[in-house]
């Protein structure tokens, strides 16, 4: 999994797979989900991230269990 924040366009991108994106759907305003040809989630984009969360450039990763 890869996560990055692009300050220039204020977008957070979370990549789950390197599979090609077949389809994208804006499920909720500003939340885009990318799917591969089999319907699996490839990635998620959060548009206008600084308006939707505190400190979008700060990422914490935690493994439960």
Buried (B, 14 or more C-beta within 10 A) or exposed (E): EEEEBEEEEBBBBBBBEEBEEEEEEEEEEBEBBBBBEEEEEBBBBBBBBBEBEEEBEEEEEEEEE
